[in-house]
């Protein structure tokens, strides 16, 4: 697939890295020559230096025959104009734009071929807000992912000493919970994937990914670890777009405080939010944190744009007694360094956003893609089409499907019914199939499974 990426920042660079490793023809456009040289040295891609919305620059990047344009520069306006130019002059089939300003996003009818021709809108703030909200709703989870409009969830938890299943075989999950159907999709032990089988024994500190119908998630989490108490008090450091959206989304169910440095922003947040308490100050101010009883906080969230400030305020909050600490980290190199010590969960906005983009790049009928383990693995929701002659999966039991190494099928959604995958489960046309791929180099093979042969047509 020939793809032009506009913007070589964190999201554009991460996307280029993902796609270049999957035999796509990638061109990255940016005004920053140094950044482009760095990407060009590391990846097998073309680079073009120039303003992303100019027709001459887009033509130089290969827009005449590009399959897709992904506009993720830091300017909403540049991204929107680039999509308009690609549509009008080059008839680019698929145009994806990152738009951050909520004033654009809330206007219905603005994004269509008669107005601004954007096929897919990406709002990183919105994606990250939903991501954090799900983590707050599931105490003890490292990652929570929705499939099939929330009917099924994939949850990652760390198995702790004293948990009911530590030292037990996976097949005993069914004995412990005869009324709950679930499947362990993958286990990571000391950062290496282990293929889950019935006789696999869960060890303390294993990162366990399991899949279940949404209403069964808490029961399964209780089997894998001591269930954490329900979160009640949430403290947010940073009243920017993500902080504001998150407070707005959760303030009706939790006691929320926002700590924000900027006085004008504090006044705006006080006027906009209903029950959230807004405090002016620094989350790295020890006296302020003690005064606000940070030790009583169930969750402390550092959501500013400054990685160092987020890390330092999180370490301070944990030291002063906050029960759980989550931190946004923009620099991918920092994520693995900080997660799992004093900081419970490090959130990478790039990894949270990248799955939304990948779903539109994957071949076959892919509904959603989620990046896991900082991009090392993926969870995919694909739709099976065709019949037993034209499809490699339809009419076959899961044990008879030639799945690529390290790939497991976790669940199937058939109409409104959630079927947790077992060896004898047979896939039918129209099924939504949830797959877990621990090795990214087999993504193409997974996509080919869901291609429909010519005999179907």
C-alpha positions in Angstrom: 0.0 0.0 0.0 1.3 3.5 -0.9 0.9 5.8 2.1 1.9 9.4 2.6 2.3 10.5 6.2 2.2 14.3 6.8 4.1 15.1 10.0 7.2 13.4 11.4 6.4 14.1 15.0 5.8 11.4 17.7 2.6 10.0 16.1 3.8 10.3 12.5 7.2 8.8 13.3 5.6 5.9 15.3 3.2 5.2 12.5 5.9 5.2 9.9 7.9 2.8 12.0 4.9 0.4 12.3 4.0 0.5 8.6 7.6 0.4 7.2 8.2 -2.9 8.9 5.1 -4.4 7.1 6.3 -3.9 3.4 4.3 -0.7 2.7 5.6 2.1 0.4 5.9 5.0 2.9 6.7 8.7 2.3 6.9 11.1 5.2 6.5 14.9 4.7 7.7 17.5 7.3 9.3 20.9 7.4 12.0 19.7 9.9 14.9 18.3 7.9 16.8 16.9 10.9 13.8 14.9 12.0 13.3 13.5 8.5 17.0 12.6 8.2 16.7 10.7 11.5 13.7 8.8 10.3 15.2 8.1 6.9 18.4 6.7 8.5 16.4 4.3 10.7 13.6 3.2 8.4 13.2 2.1 4.8 11.1 5.1 3.7 11.1 8.1 1.5 11.1 11.6 3.0 10.1 15.0 1.5 10.9 18.3 3.2 8.2 21.0 2.8 4.9 22.4 3.8 2.4 19.5 4.0 -0.6 21.2 2.5 1.1 22.5 -0.7 0.0 20.8 -3.9 3.6 20.8 -5.2 4.9 19.1 -2.0 2.1 16.5 -2.1 2.9 15.7 -5.8 6.6 15.4 -4.9 5.5 12.9 -2.2 3.7 10.8 -4.7 0.1 11.9 -4.2 -0.8 11.2 -7.8 -1.1 7.4 -7.1 -1.2 7.2 -3.3 -3.7 4.9 -1.7 -3.9 6.8 1.6 -3.0 10.2 3.1 -2.5 10.4 6.9 -2.2 14.0 8.0 -0.9 14.2 11.6 1.0 17.5 11.7 0.7 19.7 14.8 -1.7 22.0 12.9 -5.4 21.0 12.6 -5.8 23.5 9.7 -2.8 22.1 7.8 -4.2 18.6 8.2 -7.6 19.6 6.9 -6.3 21.7 4.0 -4.0 18.8 3.0 -7.0 16.4 2.8 -8.9 19.0 0.7 -6.0 19.3 -1.7 -5.5 15.5 -1.9 -9.3 15.0 -2.6 -9.6 17.8 -5.2 -6.4 17.5 -7.1 -5.2 13.9 -6.6 -8.5 11.9 -5.8 -6.7 10.1 -3.0 -9.0 7.2 -1.9 -8.6 7.4 1.9 -7.8 10.6 3.8 -7.1 10.5 7.6 -6.6 13.7 9.6 -5.7 14.4 13.2 -7.9 17.1 14.5 -7.5 18.2 18.1 -9.7 21.3 18.5 -13.0 20.3 19.9 -14.7 23.3 18.2 -14.1 21.5 14.9 -15.1 18.1 16.2 -18.5 19.1 17.6 -19.7 20.6 14.3 -21.9 18.1 12.5 -21.7 18.0 8.8 -18.2 19.6 8.6 -16.3 16.5 7.5 -17.7 15.0 4.3 -16.9 15.2 0.6 -19.2 18.3 0.1 -17.4 20.2 2.9 -14.0 19.1 4.3 -13.2 15.7 2.7 -11.8 13.7 5.7 -12.7 10.0 5.7 -11.4 9.3 9.2 -10.9 11.8 12.1 -8.4 11.1 14.8 -8.5 13.0 18.0 -5.6 11.8 20.2 -7.0 13.6 23.3 -10.3 11.8 22.9 -8.6 8.4 22.4 -6.4 8.9 25.5 -9.3 10.1 27.6 -11.3 6.9 26.8 -8.2 4.8 27.5 -7.6 6.3 30.9 -11.4 6.2 31.8 -11.4 2.5 31.2 -8.4 2.0 33.5 -10.1 4.0 36.3 -13.3 1.9 35.9 -11.2 -1.4 36.2 -9.0 -1.1 39.3 -6.0 -3.4 38.9 -5.9 -3.5 35.1 -2.8 -2.5 33.2 -4.7 -2.1 29.9 -8.4 -2.4 29.0 -9.6 -2.7 25.4 -13.1 -2.7 24.0 -14.2 -4.8 21.0 -17.5 -5.1 19.2 -18.8 -1.8 20.6 -18.0 -2.8 24.2 -19.6 -6.2 24.2 -16.1 -7.9 24.7 -13.1 -6.6 26.6 -9.5 -7.6 26.5 -7.8 -6.9 29.9 -4.2 -7.1 31.0 -3.4 -7.7 34.7 -0.3 -8.5 36.6 -0.6 -11.8 38.6 0.4 -11.0 42.2 1.7 -13.2 45.0 -1.3 -14.6 46.9 -3.6 -14.4 43.9 -6.0 -17.3 43.7 -4.6 -18.7 40.4 -0.8 -18.1 40.9 0.8 -21.5 40.8 -2.3 -23.0 39.2 -2.8 -24.3 35.7 -4.9 -22.3 33.2 -7.5 -25.1 32.8 -8.4 -24.5 36.5 -9.9 -21.1 35.6 -13.0 -23.0 34.4 -13.2 -25.1 37.6 -13.0 -21.9 39.7 -15.6 -20.1 37.6 -18.0 -22.7 36.1 -20.5 -19.9 35.1 -18.0 -17.6 33.5 -16.5 -18.2 30.0 -13.1 -16.6 29.4 -9.8 -17.3 27.6 -6.3 -16.3 28.3 -5.1 -14.8 25.0 -1.4 -14.4 26.0 1.0 -14.4 28.9 4.2 -12.2 29.1 6.8 -13.5 31.5 9.8 -11.3 32.0 8.9 -9.5 28.8 8.8 -12.7 26.7 5.5 -14.1 25.3 4.4 -17.6 26.4 1.8 -19.5 24.5 -1.1 -20.2 26.9 -2.2 -23.8 27.0 -4.3 -25.8 29.5 -1.3 -26.9 31.5 0.5 -23.5 31.6 1.1 -22.5 35.2 0.6 -18.8 36.1 3.5 -17.3 38.0 3.6 -14.2 40.2 4.5 -11.1 38.1 3.2 -12.6 34.9 1.3 -10.1 32.7 -1.8 -12.0 31.7 -4.1 -10.9 28.8 -7.5 -12.4 29.0 -10.7 -11.9 27.0 -14.3 -12.1 28.3 -17.7 -10.7 27.8 -17.8 -7.2 29.5 -20.1 -8.3 32.3 -17.7 -11.1 33.3 -14.5 -9.0 33.4 -14.5 -8.2 37.2 -15.1 -11.9 38.1 -12.1 -13.0 36.1 -9.9 -10.2 37.4 -10.8 -11.4 41.0 -9.4 -14.9 40.1 -6.1 -13.6 38.8 -5.4 -11.1 41.6 -6.9 -9.6 44.7 -9.6 -7.3 43.4 -8.7 -3.7 44.2 -11.2 -1.6 46.0 -13.4 0.6 43.9 -11.8 3.9 43.0 -13.5 7.0 44.6 -11.0 9.9 44.8 -9.1 11.0 41.7 -6.5 13.7 41.5 -5.5 15.0 38.1 -2.3 17.1 37.6 -2.7 19.2 34.5 -5.9 20.9 33.3 -5.2 20.8 29.6 -7.4 19.1 27.0 -7.0 15.6 28.3 -7.3 16.7 32.0 -10.5 18.6 31.2 -12.1 15.9 29.1 -11.3 13.2 31.6 -12.7 15.3 34.6 -15.9 15.9 32.5 -16.3 12.2 31.8 -15.8 10.9 35.3 -16.9 13.8 37.7 -20.4 12.4 38.1 -19.1 9.1 39.5 -15.9 10.1 41.3 -14.6 12.9 43.6 -12.2 14.7 41.2 -9.6 17.4 41.8 -7.5 19.1 39.1 -4.2 20.8 40.0 -3.3 23.4 37.3 -0.6 26.1 37.2 -2.2 28.6 34.8 -4.6 31.0 36.6 -6.7 31.8 33.5 -7.1 28.1 32.7 -8.1 27.4 36.4 -10.9 30.0 36.0 -12.1 28.4 32.7 -12.1 24.9 34.3 -14.1 26.2 37.3 -16.7 27.7 35.1 -16.9 24.7 32.7 -16.8 21.7 35.0 -19.7 20.8 37.4 -18.4 19.2 40.6 -14.6 19.0 40.0 -12.5 21.0 42.5 -9.9 23.1 40.7 -6.7 24.1 42.5 -4.1 26.5 41.2 -0.6 25.4 41.9 2.1 22.8 41.0 1.6 19.0 41.5 5.3 19.0 42.4 4.7 21.3 45.4 5.0 18.9 48.4 3.1 21.3 50.8 0.2 21.6 48.4 0.0 17.8 48.0 0.0 17.3 51.7 -2.6 20.0 52.2 -4.9 18.3 49.7 -4.5 15.0 51.5 -2.9 13.2 48.5 -2.6 10.1 50.8 -6.4 9.7 50.5 -6.3 9.7 46.7 -7.2 6.3 45.1 -5.6 7.5 41.8 -3.2 10.2 40.9 -2.9 11.1 37.2 -0.1 13.2 35.8 -1.5 14.5 32.4 0.6 17.6 31.5 2.6 17.9 28.3 5.9 17.8 30.2 7.3 14.2 30.7 9.7 15.2 33.4 7.1 17.2 35.3 4.7 14.2 35.1 7.4 11.7 36.3 8.5 13.9 39.2 4.9 14.7 40.4 4.0 11.0 40.1 7.0 9.9 42.2 6.1 12.6 44.8 2.4 11.5 44.9 3.4 7.9 45.4 5.9 8.7 48.1 3.2 10.8 49.9 0.7 7.9 49.9 -1.4 8.0 46.7 -2.6 4.4 46.2 -2.2 4.2 42.4 -0.2 6.5 40.0 -0.7 6.8 36.2 1.4 9.0 34.1 1.3 10.2 30.5 4.7 9.8 28.9 5.3 11.2 25.4 8.8 10.0 24.9 8.6 6.3 24.1 12.1 5.7 25.5 10.8 6.6 28.9 7.8 4.4 29.0 9.5 1.1 29.8 11.9 2.8 32.2 9.2 4.2 34.5 6.3 1.7 34.4 6.1 -0.9 37.2 8.2 0.7 39.8 6.8 3.7 41.8 4.7 4.5 38.7 2.0 1.9 38.3 1.0 2.6 34.7 2.8 4.7 32.0 0.5 5.8 29.2 1.9 6.5 25.8 -0.5 8.7 23.7 1.2 7.6 20.5 0.6 3.9 21.2 -3.0 4.6 22.3 -3.6 6.6 19.1 -1.7 4.3 16.7 -4.3 1.5 16.8 -7.0 3.8 15.4 -4.8 4.6 12.4 -3.7 1.0 11.9 -7.3 -0.3 11.6 -7.6 1.7 8.3 -4.3 0.5 6.9 -4.7 -3.3 7.5 -5.9 -5.4 4.5 -9.0 -7.5 4.8 -12.1 -6.3 6.7 -10.4 -5.1 9.9 -12.7 -3.3 12.3 -10.2 -2.3 15.0 -6.5 -2.7 15.9 -5.0 -2.1 19.3 -1.3 -1.8 20.0 -0.2 -3.8 23.0 3.0 -4.0 25.0 4.3 -0.7 23.6 3.8 -1.9 20.1 5.3 -5.3 20.4 1.9 -7.1 20.0 -1.5 -6.4 18.5 -5.1 -7.3 19.2 -7.2 -7.3 16.0 -11.0 -7.4 15.4 -11.6 -8.9 11.9 -14.8 -9.8 10.1 -15.0 -13.2 8.3 -16.6 -13.0 4.9 -17.3 -15.5 2.1 -18.1 -19.2 2.4 -16.2 -22.4 3.1 -14.7 -22.5 -0.5 -13.6 -18.9 -0.7 -12.4 -18.3 2.9 -9.6 -19.8 4.9 -11.5 -19.6 8.1 -15.3 -20.0 7.5 -16.7 -23.4 8.2 -13.5 -24.5 10.1 -13.1 -25.2 13.8 -10.4 -23.0 15.4 -8.1 -26.0 16.0 -8.1 -26.6 12.2 -7.2 -23.1 11.2 -3.5 -22.6 10.2 -2.9 -19.6 12.5 0.5 -17.9 12.3 3.0 -18.7 15.2 2.1 -16.9 18.4 -1.4 -16.0 17.2 -4.5 -17.0 19.2 -8.2 -16.4 18.6 -9.8 -15.2 21.8 -13.5 -14.6 21.1 -16.1 -14.5 18.4 -19.0 -12.1 18.3 -22.0 -13.5 16.3 -24.9 -11.1 16.0 -25.3 -10.0 19.6 -23.9 -13.2 21.1 -20.3 -13.4 22.6 -18.6 -16.8 22.1 -15.3 -17.3 23.9 -13.1 -19.3 21.5 -12.5 -23.0 22.1 -10.8 -25.5 19.9 -14.1 -26.9 18.5 -15.7 -23.4 17.9 -16.6 -23.1 14.1 -16.3 -19.7 12.4 -19.3 -18.6 10.4 -19.7 -15.8 7.7 -20.2 -12.4 9.4 -18.5 -13.4 12.6 -16.3 -10.7 14.3 -13.2 -12.6 15.3 -10.8 -11.2 18.0 -7.2 -12.2 17.5 -4.1 -11.7 19.6 -0.8 -11.5 17.7 2.3 -11.5 19.9 4.8 -11.2 17.0 4.1 -8.2 14.7 6.0 -9.9 11.8 3.0 -12.2 11.3 0.4 -9.5 10.8 0.4 -9.9 7.0 -0.3 -13.6 7.4 -3.2 -12.9 9.8 -4.7 -10.4 7.2 -4.4 -13.0 4.5 -6.6 -15.4 6.5 -9.4 -12.9 6.2 -9.1 -12.2 2.5 -11.9 -13.6 0.4 -10.9 -15.7 -2.6 -12.2 -14.9 -6.1 -14.6 -17.9 -6.1 -16.9 -16.0 -3.8 -17.5 -13.4 -6.4 
